Amino acid sequence: MMRDLIAKLPKDLPVLIAGPTASGKSALALAIAEAQGGVIVNADASQVYDCWRVLTARPSAEEEARAPHHLYGHIPYDAPYSTGHWLREVTPLLSGARPIIVGGTGLYFGALTEGLADIPDTPPEVRAQADALDLGKMLAALDRETLQRIDVANRARVQRAWEVQHATGQPLSHWQDQTRDPVLGPGAFAGVVMDSPKEWLTPRIAARFDQMLKGGALEEARAMLDRHNPALPSCRAIGVAEALAVVRGEMDHEAAVERATIATRQYAKRQRTWFRSRMAEWHWISSPAMVEA
């Protein structure tokens, strides 16, 4: 099935591959690159940071040697990075070798294919205020329209909306309504979504985090012990808190796997909901069939 899909892809268009975490997106992107050429471009907000390779399931060094990869691990752990930053970095890559853009961050794909509002940068003092607030207080301050558009369980998205409203005096929904034209409009790309049934994905998630802890994630967490700051987006990646807890002796391996699996499963559910609402016209494929092909 993977070979059939690849053969049907238009070779003159960028390929965009979205899907929940652990659904096999990166394997498909690498297969396309090896079969048809092109460069693989990251569209995952956690994989841009240099501090986590294993813990965010970035491509391994061996996989990166098989095809060119861009926008992976290129941002320091404490550097500001937004959807706007990503869009500015990915746009020049569209004019080179055929890009295969892969990841699970729906906002990145939305900015690329639907357009992005030109929102002013958040002043550092406003971000510091937001860092000190709890999720409930930020949610209470947001307008109804913004609440309907964002993932209210994702602190980073809620905080971004609060910062925009507090810094500009206008809600995020106002700025989103001023959206510029997309870089890749309809017909300018081939969009693929990995469709991953919960009963298939959940055991994969658990097995993957277990392998992460055994395969280098604890070493990454140990290296970040003195620099860890839960207010930083890089330190909010799923699994970071659990790996740090194991390193500190506050949690055993099995409990860490269980807690991270629950958090990842909840995140995957939110991803699926977002993809279904915003990518219904993309080509949906079965993850189990693709991985087993």
Buried (B, 14 or more C-beta within 10 A) or exposed (E): EBEEBBEEBEEEBBBBBBBBBBBBBBBBBBBBBEEBEBBBBBBBBBBBBBBBBBBBBBBBEEBBEEBBBBBBBBBEBBBEBBBBBBBEBBEEBBEEEBBBBBBBBBBBBBBBBBBBBEBEEBEEEBBEBBEEBEBEEBBEBBBEEBBEBBBBEBBBBBBBBBBBBBBBEBBBBBBBEEBEEBBBEEEEBBBBBBBBEEEBBBEBBBEBBBBBBEEBBBEBBBEBEEEBEEBBBBBBBBBBBBBBBBBEEEBEEEEBBBBBBBBBBEBBBBBBEBBEEBBEEBEBBBBBEBBEB
